[in-house]
Amino acid sequence: MAFHIKKPETDELARKAAALKKIGVTAAMHAALPHKLAREQGKLSLVELGVQFCRDLRARGNPHRAQPADMAFRDGLYEDA
């Protein structure tokens, strides 16, 4: 089954990769796609990234040094410096 690369830039990249390895374009694509797929499957989703960020933030926090976010603190955030 054949495929057609519609973007000229992508076609050029595929041909350069094939030329470097001295293989055909299809073989170059076949060699590159498993690596790309493995990288993408190893990535965390946005939700997982958000959860991890919150966990890291909580782990770095120190509840003993925490101060209440009272009205004066909130107003201080919006004052001109």
Gaussian input, Z-matrix of N, CA and C with variables (Angstrom, degrees):
# hf/3-21g

backbone

0 1
 N
 C     1     B1
 C     2     B2     1     A1
 N     3     B3     2     A2     1     D1
 C     4     B4     3     A3     2     D2
 C     5     B5     4     A4     3     D3
 N     6     B6     5     A5     4     D4
 C     7     B7     6     A6     5     D5
 C     8     B8     7     A7     6     D6
 N     9     B9     8     A8     7     D7
 C    10    B10     9     A9     8     D8
 C    11    B11    10    A10     9     D9
 N    12    B12    11    A11    10    D10
 C    13    B13    12    A12    11    D11
 C    14    B14    13    A13    12    D12
 N    15    B15    14    A14    13    D13
 C    16    B16    15    A15    14    D14
 C    17    B17    16    A16    15    D15
 N    18    B18    17    A17    16    D16
 C    19    B19    18    A18    17    D17
 C    20    B20    19    A19    18    D18
 N    21    B21    20    A20    19    D19
 C    22    B22    21    A21    20    D20
 C    23    B23    22    A22    21    D21
 N    24    B24    23    A23    22    D22
 C    25    B25    24    A24    23    D23
 C    26    B26    25    A25    24    D24
 N    27    B27    26    A26    25    D25
 C    28    B28    27    A27    26    D26
 C    29    B29    28    A28    27    D27
 N    30    B30    29    A29    28    D28
 C    31    B31    30    A30    29    D29
 C    32    B32    31    A31    30    D30
 N    33    B33    32    A32    31    D31
 C    34    B34    33    A33    32    D32
 C    35    B35    34    A34    33    D33
 N    36    B36    35    A35    34    D34
 C    37    B37    36    A36    35    D35
 C    38    B38    37    A37    36    D36
 N    39    B39    38    A38    37    D37
 C    40    B40    39    A39    38    D38
 C    41    B41    40    A40    39    D39
 N    42    B42    41    A41    40    D40
 C    43    B43    42    A42    41    D41
 C    44    B44    43    A43    42    D42
 N    45    B45    44    A44    43    D43
 C    46    B46    45    A45    44    D44
 C    47    B47    46    A46    45    D45
 N    48    B48    47    A47    46    D46
 C    49    B49    48    A48    47    D47
 C    50    B50    49    A49    48    D48
 N    51    B51    50    A50    49    D49
 C    52    B52    51    A51    50    D50
 C    53    B53    52    A52    51    D51
 N    54    B54    53    A53    52    D52
 C    55    B55    54    A54    53    D53
 C    56    B56    55    A55    54    D54
 N    57    B57    56    A56    55    D55
 C    58    B58    57    A57    56    D56
 C    59    B59    58    A58    57    D57
 N    60    B60    59    A59    58    D58
 C    61    B61    60    A60    59    D59
 C    62    B62    61    A61    60    D60
 N    63    B63    62    A62    61    D61
 C    64    B64    63    A63    62    D62
 C    65    B65    64    A64    63    D63
 N    66    B66    65    A65    64    D64
 C    67    B67    66    A66    65    D65
 C    68    B68    67    A67    66    D66
 N    69    B69    68    A68    67    D67
 C    70    B70    69    A69    68    D68
 C    71    B71    70    A70    69    D69
 N    72    B72    71    A71    70    D70
 C    73    B73    72    A72    71    D71
 C    74    B74    73    A73    72    D72
 N    75    B75    74    A74    73    D73
 C    76    B76    75    A75    74    D74
 C    77    B77    76    A76    75    D75
 N    78    B78    77    A77    76    D76
 C    79    B79    78    A78    77    D77
 C    80    B80    79    A79    78    D78
 N    81    B81    80    A80    79    D79
 C    82    B82    81    A81    80    D80
 C    83    B83    82    A82    81    D81
 N    84    B84    83    A83    82    D82
 C    85    B85    84    A84    83    D83
 C    86    B86    85    A85    84    D84
 N    87    B87    86    A86    85    D85
 C    88    B88    87    A87    86    D86
 C    89    B89    88    A88    87    D87
 N    90    B90    89    A89    88    D88
 C    91    B91    90    A90    89    D89
 C    92    B92    91    A91    90    D90
 N    93    B93    92    A92    91    D91
 C    94    B94    93    A93    92    D92
 C    95    B95    94    A94    93    D93
 N    96    B96    95    A95    94    D94
 C    97    B97    96    A96    95    D95
 C    98    B98    97    A97    96    D96
 N    99    B99    98    A98    97    D97
 C   100   B100    99    A99    98    D98
 C   101   B101   100   A100    99    D99
 N   102   B102   101   A101   100   D100
 C   103   B103   102   A102   101   D101
 C   104   B104   103   A103   102   D102
 N   105   B105   104   A104   103   D103
 C   106   B106   105   A105   104   D104
 C   107   B107   106   A106   105   D105
 N   108   B108   107   A107   106   D106
 C   109   B109   108   A108   107   D107
 C   110   B110   109   A109   108   D108
 N   111   B111   110   A110   109   D109
 C   112   B112   111   A111   110   D110
 C   113   B113   112   A112   111   D111
 N   114   B114   113   A113   112   D112
 C   115   B115   114   A114   113   D113
 C   116   B116   115   A115   114   D114
 N   117   B117   116   A116   115   D115
 C   118   B118   117   A117   116   D116
 C   119   B119   118   A118   117   D117
 N   120   B120   119   A119   118   D118
 C   121   B121   120   A120   119   D119
 C   122   B122   121   A121   120   D120
 N   123   B123   122   A122   121   D121
 C   124   B124   123   A123   122   D122
 C   125   B125   124   A124   123   D123
 N   126   B126   125   A125   124   D124
 C   127   B127   126   A126   125   D125
 C   128   B128   127   A127   126   D126
 N   129   B129   128   A128   127   D127
 C   130   B130   129   A129   128   D128
 C   131   B131   130   A130   129   D129
 N   132   B132   131   A131   130   D130
 C   133   B133   132   A132   131   D131
 C   134   B134   133   A133   132   D132
 N   135   B135   134   A134   133   D133
 C   136   B136   135   A135   134   D134
 C   137   B137   136   A136   135   D135
 N   138   B138   137   A137   136   D136
 C   139   B139   138   A138   137   D137
 C   140   B140   139   A139   138   D138
 N   141   B141   140   A140   139   D139
 C   142   B142   141   A141   140   D140
 C   143   B143   142   A142   141   D141
 N   144   B144   143   A143   142   D142
 C   145   B145   144   A144   143   D143
 C   146   B146   145   A145   144   D144
 N   147   B147   146   A146   145   D145
 C   148   B148   147   A147   146   D146
 C   149   B149   148   A148   147   D147
 N   150   B150   149   A149   148   D148
 C   151   B151   150   A150   149   D149
 C   152   B152   151   A151   150   D150
 N   153   B153   152   A152   151   D151
 C   154   B154   153   A153   152   D152
 C   155   B155   154   A154   153   D153
 N   156   B156   155   A155   154   D154
 C   157   B157   156   A156   155   D155
 C   158   B158   157   A157   156   D156
 N   159   B159   158   A158   157   D157
 C   160   B160   159   A159   158   D158
 C   161   B161   160   A160   159   D159
 N   162   B162   161   A161   160   D160
 C   163   B163   162   A162   161   D161
 C   164   B164   163   A163   162   D162
 N   165   B165   164   A164   163   D163
 C   166   B166   165   A165   164   D164
 C   167   B167   166   A166   165   D165
 N   168   B168   167   A167   166   D166
 C   169   B169   168   A168   167   D167
 C   170   B170   169   A169   168   D168
 N   171   B171   170   A170   169   D169
 C   172   B172   171   A171   170   D170
 C   173   B173   172   A172   171   D171
 N   174   B174   173   A173   172   D172
 C   175   B175   174   A174   173   D173
 C   176   B176   175   A175   174   D174
 N   177   B177   176   A176   175   D175
 C   178   B178   177   A177   176   D176
 C   179   B179   178   A178   177   D177
 N   180   B180   179   A179   178   D178
 C   181   B181   180   A180   179   D179
 C   182   B182   181   A181   180   D180
 N   183   B183   182   A182   181   D181
 C   184   B184   183   A183   182   D182
 C   185   B185   184   A184   183   D183
 N   186   B186   185   A185   184   D184
 C   187   B187   186   A186   185   D185
 C   188   B188   187   A187   186   D186
 N   189   B189   188   A188   187   D187
 C   190   B190   189   A189   188   D188
 C   191   B191   190   A190   189   D189
 N   192   B192   191   A191   190   D190
 C   193   B193   192   A192   191   D191
 C   194   B194   193   A193   192   D192
 N   195   B195   194   A194   193   D193
 C   196   B196   195   A195   194   D194
 C   197   B197   196   A196   195   D195
 N   198   B198   197   A197   196   D196
 C   199   B199   198   A198   197   D197
 C   200   B200   199   A199   198   D198
 N   201   B201   200   A200   199   D199
 C   202   B202   201   A201   200   D200
 C   203   B203   202   A202   201   D201
 N   204   B204   203   A203   202   D202
 C   205   B205   204   A204   203   D203
 C   206   B206   205   A205   204   D204
 N   207   B207   206   A206   205   D205
 C   208   B208   207   A207   206   D206
 C   209   B209   208   A208   207   D207
 N   210   B210   209   A209   208   D208
 C   211   B211   210   A210   209   D209
 C   212   B212   211   A211   210   D210
 N   213   B213   212   A212   211   D211
 C   214   B214   213   A213   212   D212
 C   215   B215   214   A214   213   D213
 N   216   B216   215   A215   214   D214
 C   217   B217   216   A216   215   D215
 C   218   B218   217   A217   216   D216
 N   219   B219   218   A218   217   D217
 C   220   B220   219   A219   218   D218
 C   221   B221   220   A220   219   D219
 N   222   B222   221   A221   220   D220
 C   223   B223   222   A222   221   D221
 C   224   B224   223   A223   222   D222
 N   225   B225   224   A224   223   D223
 C   226   B226   225   A225   224   D224
 C   227   B227   226   A226   225   D225
 N   228   B228   227   A227   226   D226
 C   229   B229   228   A228   227   D227
 C   230   B230   229   A229   228   D228
 N   231   B231   230   A230   229   D229
 C   232   B232   231   A231   230   D230
 C   233   B233   232   A232   231   D231
 N   234   B234   233   A233   232   D232
 C   235   B235   234   A234   233   D233
 C   236   B236   235   A235   234   D234
 N   237   B237   236   A236   235   D235
 C   238   B238   237   A237   236   D236
 C   239   B239   238   A238   237   D237
 N   240   B240   239   A239   238   D238
 C   241   B241   240   A240   239   D239
 C   242   B242   241   A241   240   D240

   B1=1.4359
   B2=1.5344
   B3=1.2982
   B4=1.4629
   B5=1.5224
   B6=1.3240
   B7=1.4594
   B8=1.5216
   B9=1.3296
   B10=1.4549
   B11=1.5228
   B12=1.3169
   B13=1.4611
   B14=1.5259
   B15=1.3303
   B16=1.4604
   B17=1.5252
   B18=1.3241
   B19=1.4590
   B20=1.5240
   B21=1.3172
   B22=1.4684
   B23=1.5345
   B24=1.3342
   B25=1.4641
   B26=1.5304
   B27=1.3181
   B28=1.4584
   B29=1.5262
   B30=1.3261
   B31=1.4671
   B32=1.5305
   B33=1.3372
   B34=1.4597
   B35=1.5258
   B36=1.3307
   B37=1.4685
   B38=1.5214
   B39=1.3218
   B40=1.4654
   B41=1.5294
   B42=1.3190
   B43=1.4652
   B44=1.5283
   B45=1.3348
   B46=1.4720
   B47=1.5219
   B48=1.3362
   B49=1.4622
   B50=1.5262
   B51=1.3204
   B52=1.4640
   B53=1.5312
   B54=1.3288
   B55=1.4630
   B56=1.5278
   B57=1.3361
   B58=1.4620
   B59=1.5224
   B60=1.3276
   B61=1.4691
   B62=1.5232
   B63=1.3291
   B64=1.4611
   B65=1.5355
   B66=1.3290
   B67=1.4648
   B68=1.5226
   B69=1.2966
   B70=1.4523
   B71=1.5273
   B72=1.3260
   B73=1.4616
   B74=1.5307
   B75=1.3147
   B76=1.4654
   B77=1.5161
   B78=1.3182
   B79=1.4681
   B80=1.5292
   B81=1.3310
   B82=1.4669
   B83=1.5202
   B84=1.3185
   B85=1.4677
   B86=1.5253
   B87=1.3262
   B88=1.4622
   B89=1.5311
   B90=1.3202
   B91=1.4658
   B92=1.5272
   B93=1.3341
   B94=1.4623
   B95=1.5285
   B96=1.3028
   B97=1.4645
   B98=1.5246
   B99=1.3230
   B100=1.4697
   B101=1.5236
   B102=1.3348
   B103=1.4621
   B104=1.5266
   B105=1.3142
   B106=1.4668
   B107=1.5195
   B108=1.3047
   B109=1.4638
   B110=1.5245
   B111=1.3180
   B112=1.4679
   B113=1.5254
   B114=1.3385
   B115=1.4672
   B116=1.5190
   B117=1.3330
   B118=1.4613
   B119=1.5238
   B120=1.3155
   B121=1.4627
   B122=1.5226
   B123=1.3223
   B124=1.4524
   B125=1.5233
   B126=1.3342
   B127=1.4629
   B128=1.5183
   B129=1.3196
   B130=1.4605
   B131=1.5224
   B132=1.3401
   B133=1.4609
   B134=1.5219
   B135=1.3261
   B136=1.4634
   B137=1.5218
   B138=1.3194
   B139=1.4659
   B140=1.5227
   B141=1.3280
   B142=1.4654
   B143=1.5319
   B144=1.3311
   B145=1.4650
   B146=1.5233
   B147=1.3328
   B148=1.4595
   B149=1.5138
   B150=1.3188
   B151=1.4630
   B152=1.5236
   B153=1.3280
   B154=1.4606
   B155=1.5215
   B156=1.3346
   B157=1.4605
   B158=1.5280
   B159=1.3250
   B160=1.4659
   B161=1.5274
   B162=1.3035
   B163=1.4720
   B164=1.5256
   B165=1.3260
   B166=1.4682
   B167=1.5194
   B168=1.3114
   B169=1.4599
   B170=1.5119
   B171=1.3068
   B172=1.4641
   B173=1.5262
   B174=1.3214
   B175=1.4659
   B176=1.5249
   B177=1.3284
   B178=1.4632
   B179=1.5217
   B180=1.3154
   B181=1.4587
   B182=1.5202
   B183=1.3154
   B184=1.4542
   B185=1.5278
   B186=1.3307
   B187=1.4675
   B188=1.5282
   B189=1.3156
   B190=1.4575
   B191=1.5300
   B192=1.3335
   B193=1.4596
   B194=1.5163
   B195=1.2957
   B196=1.4603
   B197=1.5215
   B198=1.3120
   B199=1.4550
   B200=1.5157
   B201=1.3031
   B202=1.4639
   B203=1.5276
   B204=1.3009
   B205=1.4627
   B206=1.5226
   B207=1.3316
   B208=1.4609
   B209=1.5306
   B210=1.3277
   B211=1.4595
   B212=1.5356
   B213=1.3015
   B214=1.4642
   B215=1.5300
   B216=1.3159
   B217=1.4650
   B218=1.5241
   B219=1.3330
   B220=1.4692
   B221=1.5231
   B222=1.3381
   B223=1.4614
   B224=1.5232
   B225=1.3280
   B226=1.4557
   B227=1.5091
   B228=1.3147
   B229=1.4669
   B230=1.5220
   B231=1.3237
   B232=1.4761
   B233=1.5160
   B234=1.3194
   B235=1.4576
   B236=1.5196
   B237=1.3221
   B238=1.4661
   B239=1.5139
   B240=1.3085
   B241=1.4711
   B242=1.4941
   A1=108.12
   A2=117.10
   A3=122.29
   A4=110.35
   A5=114.93
   A6=119.97
   A7=107.54
   A8=114.06
   A9=120.14
   A10=108.41
   A11=117.16
   A12=121.67
   A13=107.19
   A14=116.00
   A15=120.70
   A16=113.42
   A17=117.84
   A18=120.01
   A19=109.66
   A20=117.58
   A21=120.12
   A22=113.01
   A23=117.07
   A24=120.22
   A25=110.86
   A26=116.15
   A27=120.89
   A28=110.42
   A29=115.65
   A30=120.01
   A31=110.18
   A32=116.37
   A33=120.19
   A34=111.34
   A35=116.60
   A36=120.20
   A37=111.25
   A38=116.18
   A39=120.18
   A40=110.76
   A41=116.20
   A42=119.94
   A43=111.69
   A44=116.78
   A45=119.86
   A46=110.96
   A47=116.27
   A48=120.10
   A49=110.33
   A50=115.99
   A51=120.35
   A52=110.62
   A53=116.85
   A54=120.23
   A55=111.22
   A56=116.70
   A57=119.77
   A58=112.20
   A59=115.21
   A60=119.49
   A61=112.25
   A62=115.46
   A63=121.38
   A64=111.86
   A65=114.20
   A66=121.99
   A67=108.03
   A68=116.77
   A69=121.32
   A70=111.85
   A71=115.66
   A72=121.08
   A73=110.47
   A74=117.19
   A75=120.35
   A76=111.04
   A77=117.05
   A78=120.55
   A79=110.71
   A80=116.97
   A81=120.22
   A82=110.19
   A83=117.34
   A84=121.23
   A85=110.10
   A86=115.86
   A87=120.62
   A88=110.75
   A89=116.83
   A90=120.69
   A91=111.10
   A92=118.05
   A93=121.89
   A94=112.73
   A95=117.95
   A96=120.85
   A97=114.64
   A98=120.84
   A99=118.61
   A100=113.07
   A101=116.98
   A102=120.25
   A103=110.58
   A104=116.28
   A105=120.98
   A106=109.98
   A107=117.46
   A108=122.13
   A109=110.84
   A110=117.23
   A111=120.91
   A112=110.78
   A113=117.03
   A114=120.26
   A115=111.22
   A116=116.65
   A117=120.73
   A118=111.62
   A119=117.24
   A120=120.38
   A121=111.02
   A122=117.80
   A123=121.36
   A124=113.22
   A125=117.36
   A126=120.85
   A127=111.03
   A128=114.56
   A129=120.08
   A130=109.19
   A131=116.05
   A132=120.01
   A133=108.68
   A134=117.36
   A135=120.62
   A136=111.41
   A137=116.62
   A138=120.13
   A139=109.88
   A140=116.41
   A141=120.01
   A142=111.32
   A143=116.93
   A144=120.27
   A145=110.92
   A146=117.04
   A147=121.40
   A148=112.10
   A149=116.64
   A150=121.24
   A151=110.09
   A152=116.95
   A153=120.62
   A154=111.04
   A155=116.84
   A156=121.24
   A157=110.65
   A158=116.56
   A159=120.82
   A160=111.42
   A161=116.80
   A162=119.99
   A163=111.20
   A164=116.12
   A165=120.03
   A166=110.77
   A167=116.60
   A168=120.90
   A169=110.97
   A170=116.26
   A171=120.53
   A172=111.24
   A173=116.90
   A174=120.90
   A175=111.13
   A176=117.07
   A177=120.55
   A178=111.97
   A179=117.15
   A180=120.62
   A181=112.25
   A182=115.54
   A183=121.90
   A184=107.84
   A185=118.33
   A186=120.41
   A187=113.05
   A188=118.31
   A189=120.87
   A190=111.88
   A191=116.67
   A192=120.48
   A193=111.55
   A194=118.02
   A195=121.88
   A196=110.97
   A197=115.65
   A198=121.91
   A199=108.27
   A200=117.57
   A201=119.74
   A202=110.81
   A203=115.20
   A204=120.88
   A205=107.73
   A206=115.59
   A207=120.47
   A208=110.22
   A209=115.88
   A210=121.54
   A211=111.33
   A212=118.58
   A213=121.46
   A214=110.92
   A215=117.06
   A216=120.52
   A217=110.02
   A218=116.66
   A219=120.15
   A220=111.12
   A221=117.41
   A222=120.07
   A223=110.61
   A224=117.28
   A225=121.73
   A226=113.07
   A227=117.30
   A228=120.98
   A229=111.47
   A230=116.45
   A231=120.16
   A232=113.19
   A233=118.63
   A234=120.88
   A235=109.74
   A236=115.42
   A237=119.79
   A238=109.23
   A239=115.53
   A240=119.78
   A241=111.82
   D1=128.04
   D2=-177.38
   D3=-91.96
   D4=158.24
   D5=172.89
   D6=-132.93
   D7=158.54
   D8=-177.36
   D9=-124.10
   D10=128.41
   D11=177.20
   D12=-91.68
   D13=115.88
   D14=-173.76
   D15=-84.45
   D16=-30.44
   D17=-178.49
   D18=-85.59
   D19=125.05
   D20=-179.79
   D21=-59.07
   D22=-36.56
   D23=179.86
   D24=-64.25
   D25=-41.23
   D26=179.66
   D27=-67.65
   D28=-40.82
   D29=177.64
   D30=-61.16
   D31=-41.79
   D32=179.45
   D33=-64.18
   D34=-42.19
   D35=177.81
   D36=-62.08
   D37=-43.75
   D38=179.95
   D39=-62.60
   D40=-41.50
   D41=-179.70
   D42=-68.42
   D43=-37.52
   D44=176.78
   D45=-64.58
   D46=-43.32
   D47=178.81
   D48=-62.43
   D49=-42.31
   D50=179.55
   D51=-64.26
   D52=-41.13
   D53=-179.26
   D54=-66.27
   D55=-39.69
   D56=178.81
   D57=-60.92
   D58=-39.45
   D59=-177.98
   D60=-91.49
   D61=-4.60
   D62=-177.65
   D63=56.82
   D64=48.29
   D65=177.48
   D66=-133.93
   D67=173.24
   D68=178.31
   D69=-74.09
   D70=164.65
   D71=-179.16
   D72=-62.80
   D73=-42.46
   D74=179.45
   D75=-62.14
   D76=-42.47
   D77=178.69
   D78=-65.85
   D79=-36.59
   D80=178.26
   D81=-65.32
   D82=-43.18
   D83=177.72
   D84=-64.19
   D85=-41.10
   D86=-179.92
   D87=-63.66
   D88=-35.67
   D89=179.24
   D90=-74.08
   D91=-35.17
   D92=-175.33
   D93=-79.49
   D94=-36.60
   D95=-172.94
   D96=-63.31
   D97=-40.45
   D98=177.64
   D99=-61.13
   D100=-35.73
   D101=178.43
   D102=-66.91
   D103=-44.26
   D104=178.84
   D105=-63.71
   D106=-42.76
   D107=179.83
   D108=-62.60
   D109=-42.89
   D110=179.55
   D111=-63.71
   D112=-40.77
   D113=178.26
   D114=-63.74
   D115=-44.79
   D116=-178.34
   D117=-66.45
   D118=-38.44
   D119=-179.66
   D120=-70.63
   D121=-24.14
   D122=179.84
   D123=-82.46
   D124=-10.86
   D125=-178.23
   D126=-77.70
   D127=147.84
   D128=175.14
   D129=-81.44
   D130=149.45
   D131=175.11
   D132=-72.54
   D133=168.75
   D134=178.33
   D135=-60.73
   D136=-37.35
   D137=178.26
   D138=-64.90
   D139=-45.58
   D140=179.17
   D141=-63.55
   D142=-37.64
   D143=176.68
   D144=-63.97
   D145=-41.98
   D146=178.40
   D147=-63.38
   D148=-43.78
   D149=178.77
   D150=-63.62
   D151=-43.20
   D152=178.94
   D153=-63.49
   D154=-40.62
   D155=177.50
   D156=-59.43
   D157=-46.21
   D158=179.28
   D159=-62.93
   D160=-41.19
   D161=178.28
   D162=-63.89
   D163=-43.25
   D164=179.04
   D165=-64.54
   D166=-41.28
   D167=179.44
   D168=-63.83
   D169=-43.96
   D170=178.64
   D171=-63.74
   D172=-39.50
   D173=-179.59
   D174=-66.02
   D175=-31.68
   D176=-179.43
   D177=-82.61
   D178=-17.40
   D179=-177.29
   D180=-73.44
   D181=161.08
   D182=178.01
   D183=-129.08
   D184=100.48
   D185=-176.13
   D186=-62.99
   D187=-20.76
   D188=-179.71
   D189=-75.51
   D190=-21.85
   D191=178.57
   D192=-98.13
   D193=-0.95
   D194=-176.55
   D195=-64.84
   D196=146.28
   D197=176.26
   D198=-123.53
   D199=150.17
   D200=-178.31
   D201=-68.47
   D202=145.72
   D203=176.59
   D204=-91.68
   D205=72.74
   D206=-178.42
   D207=-80.38
   D208=-178.65
   D209=-175.91
   D210=-61.31
   D211=-39.48
   D212=179.94
   D213=-63.96
   D214=-39.42
   D215=178.17
   D216=-64.68
   D217=-47.54
   D218=-179.01
   D219=-63.17
   D220=-40.97
   D221=178.78
   D222=-64.78
   D223=-34.70
   D224=179.40
   D225=-65.00
   D226=-24.63
   D227=178.73
   D228=-68.43
   D229=-25.72
   D230=-173.82
   D231=-106.55
   D232=0.84
   D233=178.10
   D234=-73.62
   D235=148.46
   D236=176.10
   D237=-73.45
   D238=133.06
   D239=-178.50
   D240=-89.96

